[in-house]
Amino acid sequence: MEPLSQVEGNFFDVDGRYVIVVGRFNHHVVDSLVEGAVDSLVRHGVDSEHIQIVHVPGAWELPLAVKKVLKTVKPDAVIALGAVIRGGTPHFEYVAGGCNTAMNSLQLEFDTPVANGVLTVESIEQAIERAGTKAGNKGTEAAMAAMEMVSLLRALSPEAAQ
């Protein structure tokens, strides 16, 4: 049996332009996500001059800003960061669901990775855990996913096959 051909991304062919779009709502949590994402990008060789941060009011506004960034800046990847914390109303489902669905549609529409680092949690304690304490830093994880996808898409490009 012949060996199967495999293609995967890596973390050394990741140079490019990255835009981090950040919802300010719950900034006490989100600021740690941003720090984790930027640190991860820089540690893997992305020039800090190729990292742009765009601030929006909250998670609901992320998709529109991401779309504008994809159209105008044309980055290699976008990293969306924010925090939606469940409250006593159905607001959580609308914001979290709408944001996630729109982000996925945008990456498919623009053929550009949109890494989703938007926390959707039950409590402030869970948000804090996912912003750099017990559960790791989801901003770091989103940056890693963005870099791996940038590398993978390069490996899958027609130029790479030659």
C-alpha positions in Angstrom: 0.0 0.0 0.0 1.4 3.4 -1.0 1.7 6.0 1.8 -1.0 8.6 2.0 -0.2 12.1 1.0 -0.7 14.5 3.9 -0.8 18.3 4.0 -0.8 20.2 7.2 0.1 23.6 8.5 3.1 24.5 10.7 4.2 27.3 12.9 7.3 28.5 11.1 5.8 29.5 7.7 3.5 32.1 9.3 4.8 35.5 8.4 2.2 37.8 7.1 -0.4 40.4 8.1 -2.6 39.6 11.0 -5.5 41.8 12.2 -6.8 41.2 15.7 -10.4 42.5 16.0 -11.3 43.0 19.7 -14.6 43.6 21.4 -14.1 46.0 24.3 -17.1 44.8 26.3 -15.7 42.7 29.3 -12.3 44.3 28.6 -11.0 43.1 32.0 -11.0 39.6 30.4 -10.5 40.4 26.8 -7.3 42.4 27.4 -5.6 39.2 28.5 -6.8 37.4 25.3 -5.2 40.2 23.2 -1.9 39.9 25.2 -1.9 36.1 24.6 -2.6 36.5 20.9 0.1 39.1 20.3 2.7 37.2 22.3 2.0 34.0 20.4 2.2 35.7 17.0 5.5 37.5 17.8 7.1 34.4 19.4 6.4 32.5 16.2 8.2 35.1 14.0 5.4 37.5 13.0 6.8 41.0 12.8 5.0 43.2 15.3 4.6 45.8 12.5 2.5 43.3 10.7 0.0 43.0 13.5 -2.9 45.5 13.7 -5.5 45.7 16.5 -9.0 47.0 15.8 -11.3 47.8 18.7 -15.1 47.5 18.5 -17.7 48.0 21.2 -18.5 44.3 21.7 -18.9 40.8 20.2 -22.1 41.8 18.3 -20.0 44.4 16.3 -17.1 42.0 15.5 -18.5 40.6 12.3 -19.0 43.9 10.6 -15.5 45.1 11.5 -14.0 41.8 10.4 -15.8 42.1 7.1 -14.4 45.6 6.5 -10.9 44.4 7.5 -11.1 41.5 5.1 -12.3 43.8 2.2 -9.8 46.7 2.8 -6.7 45.4 4.6 -6.8 41.9 3.0 -4.8 40.3 5.8 -3.5 36.8 5.8 -5.7 36.1 8.8 -8.0 37.8 11.3 -8.2 36.9 14.9 -11.5 37.8 16.6 -11.4 38.2 20.4 -14.2 39.0 22.8 -16.2 37.7 25.7 -19.9 37.0 25.9 -21.0 36.0 29.4 -24.4 34.5 30.0 -26.8 36.6 31.9 -30.4 36.2 33.0 -31.9 37.0 29.5 -31.7 35.3 26.1 -29.3 38.1 25.0 -26.4 35.6 25.3 -27.8 33.2 22.6 -28.4 36.0 20.1 -25.1 37.7 20.5 -23.0 34.5 20.7 -24.8 32.6 18.0 -25.0 35.6 15.6 -21.3 36.4 16.1 -20.1 32.8 15.5 -22.3 32.2 12.5 -21.2 35.5 10.8 -17.5 34.8 11.5 -17.7 31.4 9.8 -19.5 32.9 6.8 -16.9 35.6 6.4 -13.9 33.3 6.4 -15.6 31.2 3.7 -16.7 34.2 1.7 -13.2 35.8 1.7 -11.0 32.6 1.7 -9.2 34.0 4.7 -8.9 32.4 8.1 -10.9 34.1 10.8 -9.8 32.5 14.1 -12.6 32.7 16.7 -11.3 33.6 20.1 -14.7 34.9 21.4 -15.4 33.4 24.8 -18.9 32.2 25.3 -19.2 31.3 28.9 -21.6 30.9 31.8 -19.8 33.1 34.3 -17.1 35.7 34.9 -15.1 33.0 36.6 -15.1 30.8 33.5 -14.1 33.8 31.4 -11.1 34.5 33.7 -10.1 30.8 33.6 -10.1 30.9 29.7 -8.2 34.2 29.6 -4.9 32.9 31.0 -5.4 31.0 34.2 -6.6 27.4 34.6 -8.0 26.8 31.2 -5.1 28.4 29.2 -5.5 31.5 27.1 -8.0 31.3 24.3 -6.4 34.4 22.7 -3.2 32.4 22.3 -5.1 29.4 21.0 -6.9 31.6 18.4 -3.5 33.0 17.3 -2.1 29.5 16.9 -5.1 28.4 14.9 -4.7 31.5 12.6 -1.0 30.9 12.0 -1.5 27.2 11.3 -4.3 28.0 8.8 -2.1 30.6 7.1 0.6 28.0 6.7 -1.8 25.3 5.6 -3.4 27.5 2.9 0.0 28.3 1.6 0.8 24.6 1.4 -2.5 24.0 -0.5 -1.9 26.9 -3.0 -1.2 26.0 -6.6 2.3 27.6 -6.3 3.2 25.2 -3.5 2.4 22.2 -5.7 5.0 23.1 -8.2 
